[in-house]
Amino acid sequence: MPGFVLLVRPRRDDDPAIRLGITVSGKVGGAVIRNRMKRRFRALARELLPLSGIAGADHVLIGRQSGIERPYAALRAELEKALGRLRQKASSSVSSPHRGADRPTGDRPGPVPE
């Protein structure tokens, strides 16, 4: 999305809580601008994540330079769209697992050969 990047990662820990992380780098602007963006992201998350977020997942919003002057309504629409896409992707991946999904991931070690 033009104003931010949204990353979502399921935790797979049987906890349905939706967690949020927000980051805005120094390249975006000074402390005042970064803090304003973070406040806007927190307000958006309070409004949309309980309804449209993915339960049991970590959601991370990364602010972009173009998000500074974007109207709140535009950011809200973009976040709704991004969450909708992710929900579609999550529901389709549950019904049709990807090839190689049974392989161990990088965050968990596989079986140790003897």
Buried (B, 14 or more C-beta within 10 A) or exposed (E): BEBBEBEBEEEEEEEEEBBBEBBBEEEBBEEEBBEBBBEBBEEBBEEBBEEBBBEBBBBBBBBBBEBBEBEEEBBBEBBBEBBEEBBEEBEEEEEEEEEEEEEEEEEEEEEEEE
